[in-house]
Amino acid sequence: MKFTALITVIQDKDEEAAIEVAKGHGAGSVTILHGKSIGLEEKKVFFGLTLEENVSALLFILPRKLSMKVMKALRHEFDIDNPNNAGFAFTIPLSHVAGIDTKELHKFEDDIKTML
C-alpha cells in the first residue's frame, strides 16, 4: 500500500470540526501542531500588539487513494480555496512509513475496498 502525508493548516477554531470531517471520510489518527499565521501583509496592531491568527496544522498519513477524498472534503467544508481564508492543504508522497498501527492499516484496507 502506498501512503501520502496530507497536511492541512486551518484556523484553530475549526480544528475539531476538521478532524471530524476527515475521520468521516476515512482518515485515521492525526497529529496536531499549533502555530501562528504570518501573511504577506502587515497584521493589525492594537495597543502595540500585533494580532496574528492562531492556526492548527493537521498531519494525516493516509493511503494514496484515500488522501484525495479526505482533502476534497476538507477543501469543500472549510472553503480552503477562498483567498480570504487562513487555510491551505497539500499532500506529500511517502516512500517509507513506520509505526502505523495494524488496526489502522486494516481500517484503511476496508475503506479502500468499499471505494472500489
N, C-alpha and C positions, 0 to 999 in steps of 0.2 A: 504494500500500500504506500503510495506517495503522499507526503504531507506538505502542508503550506502553513506559514505563520500569517495570521490575519491580525493586523494591528489597527485598532480604531481609537481615535482620540476624540472625545466628546466633552461637553460641559459636565462638571461634577454633578449638577442637579439631575442629569439624565443617566447617571451611572447604573443604578439598579434597574431602571426600565430597559436599558440597552442590554444588560445581561439577560434579562427575562426574554427579550426578543430573540437574542442569539441562541439561547437554550431552546426556545420554542421552535427554532429552525434547525436544530440538530447539533449545536455546539455543546461541548462538554465543559471541562474545567476552564478557568480563566485566571490570569494573573493581572492584578490591577496596580498601576503606578499612578501616583498623584503628582501634578505639576502645575505650572502656570503658563498661560499662553501669552507670548510677547510677539505681537504682529509687526508689520512694516510701519504702520502709522503710530504716532505718539499716543499713548493712553491718556485718559483724563486724569487731571491732577486735582485733588481735593485736600485743602489744608496742607499742601506739600507732600501728600502721599499719592503715589501712582496707583491707579486702580487697574489691576490685572485680572484676567479671568482665570479661575481655577478650572483645571481640566483633569480628566482621567484618561489614561491610556490603557485600553483593554487588549491583552495579548492572548490570542487563542491559537492552539495547534490543532489543525483540522485536516482531514483527508482532502486532497486537492478538489475532488468532485463536490464536496460539501462546502468548501470555503466560499465559492461564488454565491451560493444560495444564501448563506448567512450574511455575506457582505451586501447583497442586494436588499435583503430585509432591513438591515441597519440603515442603508442609504435612504430607503423609502421612508421608514418610520421616523427618522431624525432629520430628514431633509439635508443630508450632508453635502449635496451638490450645490446648495444655496450659498453664494459667496458671503452672505451676511451671517452665516453660522460659524461657530468657532471650531467645527469638527472636520475631520478627514479620515479616510481609511485607505489602507493599502495591504497588499499581500507580498510575501517573500517565499519563493520555493525553498524547501529544506531538503538537503541531501542526506543528512544523518540526524536521527532523533533517538534519544534515550530517555527512559524514565516515565513513559506513558503507562498508566495503569491498565492492566489487562481487561478490566471491566469496561473501561472507556473504549478500548480497541474493539471489543465485541459490540458495544453500542454503535460505534461508527460503522462497523460491518453491516449491522441490521439496518441502519438508516440508509446506507447506500443501496442495499438490496431493495428497499421499498421505493427508492428513487427510480430504479430501472424498470 
